[in-house]
Amino acid sequence: MVIMNKPLVSVIVPVYKVEDYLDKCVKSIVTQTYENLEIILVDDGSPDNCPSMCDSWAQKDSRIKVIHKENGGVSSARNSALDAAAGDYICFVDSDDFIEPNAVGYMLENIGDADVIQCSFSYDCLDGRTENCDISEEELYADDAARALITDRVRPEVWGKLYSAHLFSDIRFDGSKKYGEDLYINYFLMKRAGKLISRNVCLYHYTCRESDSATSHYMTDSRAGLYKITGAMAENEKGSPLYEACVYRHTRILFATLSRIILGEKEFYDKYFNVIVKEILAYRRDILKNKRLRLKFKISVLMLSLSPELFVKVNRKIRQHG
């Protein structure tokens, strides 16, 4: 829908147990310099005051729509909003974060004929510390956009980006993924996108919360299962020009997970060590010939092939001595 030649932008906000942050988030959206917005707040069965806070905001601003649903997780909440969205463009904001006043306007002005634009962001800590996350300025076409995402040159998160709505015509978040769900949907979106624009302008503020955050735990079952996502991407791309990049990303995730398992709690070691090693060895040949991977990964694969126990001892000694 277009009003006065201005595209409608649907801003999707999943809401769950964020009553201390929600007002700041929504205020940063309703005060955008670009006003032709459809703001969709999805109350994902939040047990606190968030449901009534969402309704209160809807009474104040006619652009706000509220969806109340049973708790199903962030992917389910975002999918509910995507099903209801009428915008020409889609933008995601997490309900404990906030955006700059010109965020939507800047991205809309600069997206041009691209399907996606991403901008940089900052980590805002509760103690007042702020750390900017710079990104490279570039324009990527066709497979290059997907390759840049797979190799971590394009950020995996859906927030901090503006998408052309047509990309979501038949693509939704996978509700079975509890960690890395943004990477997985962006993989499919970037494969569909004809052009992506990247601008190193900080428009999004990510709030770092020490507790109650999936990123705050050194290891969780969901985090340990991230390799399944990169593995699925690699399997999808067998025989394609993107396969080498997928093996590169999958290998890095596997070894990062293995490192956390080795140095972490025995519970996760017992549950996942053999599983991760088996997955690494399944890609042994492709890892050894992958031109993107550093020599240390190839040496590690060979060591795991000879003796997983020796690999563990060496890694623990290396970490003990810094």
Secondary structure as GFF3:
##gff-version 3
##sequence-region A 1 322
A	DSSP	beta_strand	2	3	.	.	.	ID=ss1
A	DSSP	beta_strand	6	7	.	.	.	ID=ss2
A	DSSP	beta_strand	9	15	.	.	.	ID=ss3
A	DSSP	alpha_helix	22	30	.	.	.	ID=ss4
A	DSSP	beta_strand	37	44	.	.	.	ID=ss5
A	DSSP	alpha_helix	50	60	.	.	.	ID=ss6
A	DSSP	beta_strand	64	69	.	.	.	ID=ss7
A	DSSP	alpha_helix	74	84	.	.	.	ID=ss8
A	DSSP	beta_strand	89	92	.	.	.	ID=ss9
A	DSSP	beta_strand	98	99	.	.	.	ID=ss10
A	DSSP	alpha_helix	103	111	.	.	.	ID=ss11
A	DSSP	beta_strand	116	125	.	.	.	ID=ss12
A	DSSP	beta_strand	130	133	.	.	.	ID=ss13
A	DSSP	beta_strand	138	141	.	.	.	ID=ss14
A	DSSP	alpha_helix	143	150	.	.	.	ID=ss15
A	DSSP	beta_strand	161	164	.	.	.	ID=ss16
A	DSSP	three_ten_helix	165	168	.	.	.	ID=ss17
A	DSSP	alpha_helix	181	192	.	.	.	ID=ss18
A	DSSP	beta_strand	195	208	.	.	.	ID=ss19
A	DSSP	alpha_helix	221	224	.	.	.	ID=ss20
A	DSSP	alpha_helix	226	236	.	.	.	ID=ss21
A	DSSP	alpha_helix	243	263	.	.	.	ID=ss22
A	DSSP	alpha_helix	266	282	.	.	.	ID=ss23
A	DSSP	alpha_helix	284	288	.	.	.	ID=ss24
A	DSSP	alpha_helix	295	306	.	.	.	ID=ss25
A	DSSP	alpha_helix	308	320	.	.	.	ID=ss26
###
